[in-house]
Amino acid sequence: MGNFHKKLRRNESFKKLSDYLNQHGYPFEPFQAGKHPYLVVQLGEGKSVKFFFPSSASDCRSADNCVSQIKRAIRQRLASNDNARV
């Protein structure tokens, strides 16, 4: 297992995001881009969302804010008529 995946296991934002996505049945895959990790979430119907999140939390609300932001991004993406990927 690479260093990237070890860091993700300790990242509170990733833990909460992955819990939310698993509970709702959205398949996702983590990636690293420069300083910040991101998730590509498959929404079905050929739609997906790329969601960047912080490598380290700025405060105690950071992880909860990430979950709220991904909920909003998923809702907007599913409501759009655009079938382009990410």
N, C-alpha and C positions, 0 to 999 in steps of 0.2 A: 504494500500500500504506500502510495507516494506521500510526500510531505503535505501536499495540497489537501488530500483527503483527511489527514490527521488534524490539520488546522480546522477543517470544516466540522469535524466532530465536536470541537470545543467552541464553535461559533454559536452563540445563543440565537442570533437571527436565523441562521440556517436550521437549527433545531426546530424552532417554532414554525418556520416556513414549511419545512418538510413534514412536520406533524399535520399542519393544516392541509397541505396538498394530498398527503396520503389518506387522510380522513375523507376527503371529497373525491378521491379517485382520479386525480390528475397526475399522469405520469410526467416526470421531470428528470432533467440531467444537469448536474452542476459543472461549471466551467470556470476557468480563471482568465481574466483579461486585465493585464497590467496589475494595478494595485487592488482591484475589487473583483470579488467572485460574482458570478451571476448564474441564474437558472434559466433553462429553456423549458417551458411548460407546454405540453401538448394538450390542446383543448378539444380536439376532435374536429370533424368537418374540415380538416386541412388547416386549422387555425392554431397558432402558437403565440406565446408571449415570452419575450426575453426580459428578465427582471434582474437588475443589479442590486446588490445589497452590500452593506459595509463589512469590511474585514474585522473591524473592532467596533464595539458599541460606543456611542457617545454618551449615553446615559441609560438609566434603567428602563426607559420607555422605548428604546430603539427597536427591540425585537417585536414588540407589539405593534409599533408603527409600520414595520415591514409587512406584517400580516395584513394590516388594514390596507396598505398600498397595493399588495398583490390581489386582494379581493376586488379592489376598485379596478385594477388593470384587467383582470379576468372578466369582470362584468362588462366593461366598456368594449373589450375585444369581442366578446360573444354577441354583443348588441350591434356591432358594426357589420355592414354588408361587404366589407373588404375581405376578400379571400386570400390576399397576399400573405406569404409567410413572414413572420416576425416583423 
